[in-house]
């Protein structure tokens, strides 16, 4: 089952401000030559595209044995049997965060590992993951 990431207005605002800032730096910089613009665009375009890829390319999928996450170039999977607990409606500010919104889910797995995700609907995601592994503790 696939889950899209919820899009938070704060994340979108930060994305918009960064891209606008990049454009303004280019417009008001002293690099008036065509070569200066070339190098500027060569640096700014991949960075802006990466941010956009994170925003639109974040999703999660659950199979019988794995939780897979994808956020831009960041991908990975976690065996469902290794997930110990899920903390709902919290935000993890530091660590692995393939997410585009606040108040998502902190998934603790293995002994000390944790990941933050933000599915479209936390309750549907929890219901689905519990149907695949009922031993997960929900906080």
C-alpha positions as CSV (number, residue, x, y, z in Angstrom):
1,X,0.0,0.0,0.0
2,X,1.4,3.4,-1.0
3,X,1.1,6.6,1.1
4,X,2.0,10.1,-0.1
5,X,3.6,12.6,2.2
6,X,1.5,15.4,3.6
7,X,2.6,18.8,2.3
8,X,3.0,21.4,5.1
9,X,2.6,25.1,4.3
10,X,5.8,25.8,6.4
11,X,7.9,23.4,4.3
12,X,6.5,25.0,1.1
13,X,7.2,28.5,2.4
14,X,10.8,27.6,3.2
15,X,11.2,26.1,-0.3
16,X,9.8,29.2,-1.9
17,X,11.9,31.6,0.2
18,X,15.1,29.6,-0.6
19,X,14.4,29.6,-4.4
20,X,13.5,33.3,-4.3
21,X,16.6,34.1,-2.4
22,X,18.7,32.2,-5.0
23,X,17.1,34.2,-7.8
24,X,17.6,37.5,-6.0
25,X,21.2,36.8,-5.3
26,X,21.7,36.2,-9.0
27,X,19.8,39.3,-10.1
28,X,21.6,41.6,-7.7
29,X,25.1,40.1,-7.8
30,X,28.0,41.9,-9.5
31,X,28.5,39.2,-12.1
32,X,27.4,41.3,-15.1
33,X,29.2,39.1,-17.6
34,X,27.5,36.2,-19.4
35,X,30.1,33.9,-18.0
36,X,29.1,34.9,-14.5
37,X,25.5,34.1,-15.2
38,X,26.5,30.8,-16.7
39,X,28.3,29.7,-13.6
40,X,25.5,31.0,-11.3
41,X,22.8,29.1,-13.2
42,X,25.0,26.0,-13.3
43,X,25.1,26.1,-9.5
44,X,21.6,27.2,-8.6
45,X,19.6,25.1,-11.0
46,X,20.6,21.7,-9.6
47,X,20.1,23.0,-6.0
48,X,16.6,24.3,-6.8
49,X,15.6,21.1,-8.6
50,X,16.8,19.0,-5.6
51,X,14.6,21.0,-3.3
52,X,11.6,20.5,-5.6
53,X,12.4,16.8,-5.9
54,X,12.2,16.5,-2.1
55,X,8.9,18.3,-2.0
56,X,7.1,16.4,-4.8
57,X,9.0,13.1,-4.5
58,X,8.3,12.0,-1.0
59,X,6.3,8.9,-0.4
60,X,6.1,5.7,1.7
61,X,4.9,2.2,0.9
62,X,4.1,-0.8,3.1
63,X,4.4,-4.4,2.0
64,X,4.0,-7.6,4.0
65,X,7.5,-7.3,5.4
66,X,8.9,-3.8,4.7
67,X,8.3,-0.1,5.2
68,X,9.9,1.7,2.2
69,X,10.5,5.4,2.1
70,X,11.5,7.7,-0.7
71,X,12.3,11.4,-0.5
72,X,14.1,12.8,-3.5
73,X,17.3,10.9,-3.8
74,X,17.0,9.5,-0.3
75,X,15.5,6.0,-0.2
76,X,15.5,3.1,2.2
77,X,13.5,0.4,3.8
78,X,12.9,-0.9,7.3
79,X,11.8,-4.5,8.1
80,X,8.4,-4.3,9.9
81,X,9.6,-6.9,12.4
82,X,12.3,-4.4,13.6
83,X,9.8,-1.6,14.3
84,X,9.3,-1.3,18.1
85,X,7.1,1.8,18.5
86,X,5.5,4.7,16.7
87,X,5.0,8.1,18.3
88,X,2.1,10.0,16.6
89,X,1.6,13.7,16.0
90,X,5.1,14.7,17.0
91,X,7.9,16.3,15.0
92,X,11.5,15.0,15.0
93,X,13.7,18.1,14.4
94,X,17.0,16.2,14.1
95,X,17.8,13.0,12.4
96,X,16.5,11.1,9.3
97,X,13.5,12.9,8.1
98,X,12.0,11.9,4.7
99,X,9.0,14.1,5.4
100,X,7.4,17.3,4.2
101,X,5.2,18.2,7.1
102,X,5.2,18.6,10.9
103,X,3.1,16.5,13.3
104,X,3.9,13.2,11.6
105,X,5.1,9.9,13.0
106,X,8.4,9.0,14.7
107,X,9.1,5.4,14.0
108,X,11.6,3.7,16.4
109,X,13.2,0.6,15.1
110,X,16.1,-1.7,16.0
111,X,17.6,-0.7,19.4
112,X,18.3,3.1,19.0
113,X,17.3,4.0,15.4
114,X,14.4,6.3,14.5
115,X,13.0,7.9,11.4
116,X,10.4,10.7,11.0
117,X,7.7,10.4,8.3
118,X,4.6,12.4,7.5
119,X,2.0,10.4,5.7
120,X,-1.1,12.1,4.3
121,X,-3.2,10.6,7.1
122,X,-1.4,9.3,10.3
123,X,-4.4,7.2,11.4
124,X,-4.7,5.3,8.1
125,X,-1.0,4.6,8.1
126,X,-1.0,3.4,11.7
127,X,-4.0,1.2,11.0
128,X,-2.3,-0.4,8.0
129,X,1.0,-1.0,9.7
130,X,-0.7,-2.5,12.7
131,X,-2.6,-4.9,10.5
132,X,0.9,-6.1,9.2
133,X,2.6,-6.1,12.6
134,X,0.4,-6.0,15.7
135,X,3.4,-6.0,18.1
136,X,4.2,-2.3,17.4
137,X,3.5,0.0,20.4
138,X,1.7,3.2,19.5
139,X,2.2,6.3,21.7
